[in-house]
């Protein structure tokens, strides 16, 4: 989902470059995979594993960015006693554009009896906008509408700007934005 949101935030030239980069690589590389693993290990209260995961990347830049993002997560959510990891993911198919988006929330917390389910945005560039924070929440709702997670509320936490977007930001245009972007990205993939 984060890759899709990142591509949506780019201008047309940036979209083309990013899609070409992803099409030319074998399977892609998840720069923030250590963050996901560390967050889930933190939810399990396995703090030694958190350190092992965050120290694993051999690339200093990757290690530093993941550490920075994890520290932001930890500052905001790490002390919540109701913190629980989520390992379930769902794929959303866009048949008209022939693309799919995998949505995989990382954790949930309970607040005032409400189950709050979170995905994280650790990417520094491009900056996340409120519009695409709403698109992310809409994607989560759409993916898990008929699942037990659908009983909760969905949130997209921007670890860079320290903002949290919720389903409250979803407008009448959010579904149209998602559909138009999926179609545009699907068309670019076909042409490239």
N, C-alpha and C positions, 0 to 999 in steps of 0.2 A: 504494500500500500504506500509506503513512504517513497519508493521509487516513482510510482505513478504521480503522487502529489508533487514531488520534486520536478518532474517533467512538466506538469501542468503549470508550475510557477515560472518556468522559463519562457523567454520570448521565442519566436519561431526559429531563429537561428540556433539558439541554445537547445531547443527541443531536438532539432535535427542532429546536432552534434552529440547530444546525450543518447539519443536512440541509436545512432551509428556506432557509438562506443559500446553500447550494450549488445547490439547485433553482432559486432565483430569479436566479442569476447566469448569464451566458452563457459557458459553457465552463470557468468557474472560473479562479482565479489561483494560480499556483504561487509562493508567497512565497519559497521556498527554491530556486528554479531557479538563481539565481546560485551558490549553494553547489555544486550538482551540476556545473555547468559549470566552476567553479574547481577542484574536486577532479579532474575529468577532465583539465583543462589541466595541473594539477600532475603528474598521472601521466605526461603527455607531456613533462614537464620544460620547459613553455612558461610560464615565470614571469611574463613581461610580459603574457601573455594572462590569467593568474590575476588580476593587478592590474586589468586593463581590465574583466574580468567583475565583480569585486567592487566596483569603483567605478561601474559602470553604473547601478544603481538611483537614481532621482532622490529617492526617499523616504529620509530620514535613518534612520528606524527600520529599514526593510528592509535598507539598506546596513550598518548597525551589527550587526544580528542575523546577517546572512550572514557578515560579517567575523569576528564572535565565533565562530560555528560553524566557519568555515574554520580559524581559528587553533587551535581545539581538535582538529580533524582533523589539522592539520599537526604539532602537538605530539605526538600519539599515533602517527600513521602516516607523516607526511611524509618522514621520513629513511630509510624502509625501501627498500633497493635493489631488492627484487623487486616493488615497487609497480607494478601495471598496471591501466589503466582497463578497465571493462566497459561496453559500450554496448547489450548485448542485454537486451531485456525480454520478458516473457511475461504473457499475460492468463489469469487463472483465472476460469472461469465457475461461478456458483452458480445452476444452473437453477431450483432450488426457490424461491429468493428473487429471481430475476431481476436479480441484480447481478453485476458483474465487478470484479476487482481486478487492477490492473497491478503487476507485481513487476519492479523494475529495479535490480539491484545496481549500485553505482558503481565498485567497485575490488576487486582481489584482491591478496593477498601470499602468498608461499610461506614457510612456516615449518617447518623440520625435515622437508622433503619433502611437507608437507601443503599443499594449495591452500586458502587461507582466503578466502572470498567475503563481501563486506560491503555492507550497506545502512546508512544513517546516520539517526539520530533527532536532529534539531536543535531540535525543538519544546520550548519551555519550559513551556507549560501546555496540556494537563494533563501532569503528570509521568508518565513511563513506568514501568510496573510490570514485575516479573520475569515475571509471567504473560503479559503482552502482548509482552514481548521474545521469549518462547518462541513465541507465536502468529506473530510476524513470521518467525522462523527456520523454523517449520513451513510457512508460506506459500512461503518461498523454496525449501524442499526440494520441496514439492508442485509448484511451477511448473517447476522445472528437473530433476526426477527422471529424465527420459528424454533429457536434453541433456548435452553435454560438461561443463557446469558442475556437473552432478549428481555428478561424481567428486570434488568438493571438499566442504568443510565450510562451513556457512552461519552468519554472525554478524550481529548487529544491535547497532551501537555507539551508545550514548546519549551524545551530545556534551555534554549538560547535566549529567548526574550523573557522567560519566566512567566508566560501566560498560559492559561488553561482554557481551551475551547470546549464547549458542550453542545448538546443538541439544541440548546436555546438559540444558538447562532444560525441554525438551519432556517432558510427562508423558502418562499415559494419558488425561487429560482435555483436553489441548490441542486435539485435533481436535473434540471436543464443544463446547468454548468457541467455536471458530471457526465451527462450523456454527450454533450458537445465535445468535451475534452477527450472522452474515450473514442469518439468517432474520428476526431482530428489526429490523435496519436495512432489509431488503427490505420488510417489512410497513409500517414507518414511511414509506418512500418512496411506497408505493402509497396510503397513507391521506392523505398530504400533497398 
